[in-house]
Amino acid sequence: MLVLTGTDYYRFQFTQAADFAASLEAANVLVSLHDLAYRSIPERFHSKLVVIKQAVAFKEEGSSNADDASAPPEPPDDSLLSRLLTSPVFPIAVIGHLRAEKDPFITARAAHLLPVGSGIQVLHAGAAHSREWAAQARTEMTRNVRYHWLGELNRHDTQHLLRQARLMVISSVMEGGANIVSEACVLGLPILASNIDGNMGLLGSDYPGLFEVGNVDALRAQLHRCETDPDYLTRLRELCQRRGSHFSPALESAGLLDSIARACSVSK
């Protein structure tokens, strides 16, 4: 059984074509994390393909961590994250490491183009994959008062950011079905997403919160509409909430068990 992720589909099948093809041939079952994977692999392998969407299960925020020694502490009241989330702004969550696949600064650039009166603030959680990426993030913060790079957050603080943000942007140029999309949907957080298969395969090809990958002005227009049109933001929230039912642990477990049984059956 072979699980296909974003770089498998959108990079390695070209940069390591022979290995990629051999892996598809050898596998009894191909597992994808989103519905549009079939568009990126040869048709002769479609019969092997199954979709198992990553599950999400959250504890209620504020629930006791007394029995969980590994649980991180509550963020201090004076932390940058807490101050940004409690100030009278429109916080936008961007969750993703600083690397080319994520197009990490497009949301910052789009926010910078918004009208003077906009309250949008971009809160970007993610580690820099190099000193150069970190330097770019710091430079962006000096020239753009609407952008805040938070660095890599622990799971607790990331969930806190998702719960308190008004909107999330996932701007990847390649993605195999990001778990952060599942998490946002389960929490009922509206999403703006680049129109790549990995995002549309989770949200739907007709999801209205899509924007053309890499198009700063298209994202700026979507951000402005979300901030100024409450009905539109509510519509996105409701659509994401409906999608949240696709990411249940029960569905994921059933899909995994079925795939394992299928792989074992084929291999006999």
Sequence and secondary structure as in RCSB ss.txt:
>XXXX:A:sequence
MLVLTGTDYYRFQFTQAADFAASLEAANVLVSLHDLAYRSIPERFHSKLVVIKQAVAFKEEGSSNADDASAPPEP
PDDSLLSRLLTSPVFPIAVIGHLRAEKDPFITARAAHLLPVGSGIQVLHAGAAHSREWAAQARTEMTRNVRYHWL
GELNRHDTQHLLRQARLMVISSVMEGGANIVSEACVLGLPILASNIDGNMGLLGSDYPGLFEVGNVDALRAQLHR
CETDPDYLTRLRELCQRRGSHFSPALESAGLLDSIARACSVSK
>XXXX:A:secstr
 EE  HHIIIIIHHHTHHHHHHHHHH S EEESSTTGGGGS GGGGGGEEE         TT   TT TTS    
 TTSHHHHHHHSSSEEEEEE  BSGGG TTHHHHHHHTS TT  EEEEEE  BSSHHHHHHHHHHHHH TTEEEE
E   HHHHHHHHHH SEEEE  SS S  HHHHHHHHHT  EEEESSHHHHHHH TT TTEE TT HHHHHHHHHH
HHH HHHHHHHHHHHHHHGGGG HHHHHHHHHHHHHHHHHHH 
